[in-house]
Amino acid sequence: MSRMILAELLRLRRTRAVWGAALFTVVVVPVGTLMLNLVSSATRIGGIDAADITIALVLGPGLVGPAMVGVTAGIADRTAGVFSTLAATGRPRASLFWVRMPAVVAVVVPLALASWAVPCLLCAAIRDGGSDPMTWSWAIDQLPAVLVTDVVIALTALGLGSAGLGGAPVIGGVLALTLGVVPIAGSLTTTPDWFLALLPPVSVTELVGGASLAEKMGDSLALPAAMAVGGLAAWLVGSIAYGRHRTVHADA
Amino acid sequence: MSEPRPVLQTHGLRKRYGDREVVRGVDLQVPRGVAFGFLGPNGAGKTTVIRMLLGLTAADAGTMQLLGHDLPGDRREALRRVGAIVEEPRFHARMSGRENLWIHAAVLDRAAEQRIPAALERVGLADRADDRVGGYSLGMRQRLGIARCLLCDPELLILDEPANGLDPAGIRELRALVRSLVAEGRTVFLSSHLLDEVEKTCDMAAVIRDGRIVAQGSLDELAASREPRIELKLARAGEAATLLAARPDVQGTSAGADDRLTVRLRVTTISGEHQITGELVRHLVAHGFAPYGVSSSTERLEDRVLELLSRSDDEAVDRTTEAPTLVEA
């Protein structure tokens, strides 16, 4: 099994989409945010303010990166036409699905660490006089949210990709979720808790803290922990079970 | 002594996609250690049968056995020593040939990984193994596909249209490779819509049309089940026809235009036909004729297969024999 996981890792490393995801999450989102910050006269440059916004964006549109990794792992064999050959070895198809999960986590965790470290380092290094300095204790408080959200999104995308959804619907869904649904739902006081719990970036930040785009757009949220866990579990279990089912039962 | 168990056996195999039944009660028996052609036009159901055998799609009815193991129940054991190319060999284009084989070997076992260098050497790709597959020609990808099949040290190779897209040199290499695999005692099940390819590569064949097996057996049996005939080209064809008609191994003759002489033979096998053809030519030469052309039995097999494939449904009846000899449907 460990050789199969290494094979999955090799395949992911050789995929353009994974490098695109890394570029987007680690470079485009944080550096782009800071560049906008630099050219904008309305905001303070660097420091804690910029770091807070940048981490919130890493937990927003920045989730496209882990989603790309997940969905790529889910669809790569079928897209390349290799899945039928692997399935024809007699190896249970379920095992072909399960080995994708540790490989995705192994790619996404360093990606998440980099997407957290880069903006924190930049915001610590670049600061004008009007902004409070970013403290490392604050930065470390953000880390669990970045790690957990990235892994949840990547595994959800893996499940959906394995179920046959293409990259475009999954990436589009993540963008719509993070740029549209989360800020709007967060800004409306009438949004029911169960709906907020179904928004992974909201559920995670409610559970482990971290900068939240939803909170920046509206009032402070107070989601019950059980509901937040339930929301995340629903996504994870639902998408992974669906992906596994389709991998095992659909024509190869 | 009992007959060895076939390496591939199906009974009453059926598959329907929506309203269309694409496989309609296929019975196949492939003995060990032969190259077995699975011949039929595009859309006849060849790939669907192969996909069912490999567990890539479920059969609606019927039974299947590979290497003595029932499918789909004992799928893992059945496929453990089966190498397959389905439709066309596909790979991760941005990875090298060696890496693609390594990914496949990881799904098999550690021994498979150790077979990679030998497999690459065997198909003549050792020098290009570290190049990206995206830069490979179709012929190279076909060879890499066969190398991938070899990783499990297969007893049975299932090759779906392996000659597709190959140039004549590539087809010749493929043929030699298949024959060398058979010489090692492996069985090759080769689907093709190219009669010529099956005839030059295989020992036995089954003909499928509209999802039904219309004939199967050795190529000799397949060809000999039609009235055997040869065609000669020579001057004074009319006189030669009279001369040959008197021989006991000749059933009849007919001389046509352009020095053409058709001779119907009393013979049941291709080897017998070859022997008589030689004797007829010697006989003609001894009587002052100079034949300058003799048609091969290829045309007879071709005629036979075309005849089988062109029959209407009403003429086709399911075959039920258990012996792997030709039984016309």
Contacts between the chains, C-beta under 8 A, distances in Angstrom:
chain1	res1	chain2	res2	distance
A	3	B	106	4.2
A	3	B	110	7.6
A	3	B	113	7.6
A	4	B	106	5.0
A	4	B	107	6.1
A	6	B	106	6.8
A	7	B	102	6.8
A	7	B	103	4.4
A	7	B	106	3.8
A	7	B	107	7.4
A	10	B	95	7.5
A	10	B	99	6.4
A	10	B	102	7.5
A	10	B	103	6.8
A	11	B	92	6.2
A	11	B	95	7.1
A	11	B	103	6.2
A	14	B	92	6.6
A	14	B	94	4.9
A	14	B	95	5.0
A	14	B	99	7.3
A	15	B	94	7.0
A	16	B	94	7.2
A	76	B	92	7.4
A	80	B	90	6.0
A	80	B	91	6.7
A	80	B	92	4.9
A	80	B	93	7.1
A	81	B	88	7.8
A	81	B	90	3.0
A	81	B	91	8.0
A	82	B	90	5.7
A	82	B	91	6.5
A	82	B	92	6.4
A	82	B	100	7.9
A	82	B	103	7.7
A	84	B	51	7.8
A	84	B	54	7.7
A	84	B	56	5.3
A	84	B	86	5.3
A	84	B	90	8.0
A	85	B	84	7.1
A	85	B	85	7.7
A	85	B	86	6.8
A	85	B	89	7.9
A	85	B	90	7.0
A	85	B	104	6.9
A	85	B	148	7.0
A	86	B	104	7.0
A	86	B	107	5.3
A	87	B	54	7.5
A	87	B	55	6.9
A	87	B	56	6.0
A	88	B	54	4.1
A	88	B	55	7.0
A	88	B	56	6.3
A	88	B	79	6.4
A	88	B	82	7.5
A	88	B	84	4.8
A	88	B	86	6.6
A	89	B	79	6.1
A	89	B	80	8.0
A	89	B	104	7.5
A	89	B	107	5.3
A	89	B	108	5.9
A	89	B	152	7.0
A	90	B	55	7.5
A	90	B	75	5.6
A	90	B	76	4.2
A	90	B	77	7.3
A	90	B	78	6.7
A	90	B	79	3.1
A	90	B	80	5.6
A	90	B	82	7.6
A	91	B	76	7.2
A	91	B	107	5.0
A	91	B	108	7.6
A	92	B	76	7.0
A	96	B	107	7.3
A	251	B	51	7.6
A	251	B	56	6.4
A	251	B	57	4.5
A	252	B	51	7.9
A	252	B	55	8.0
A	252	B	56	4.2
A	252	B	57	7.5
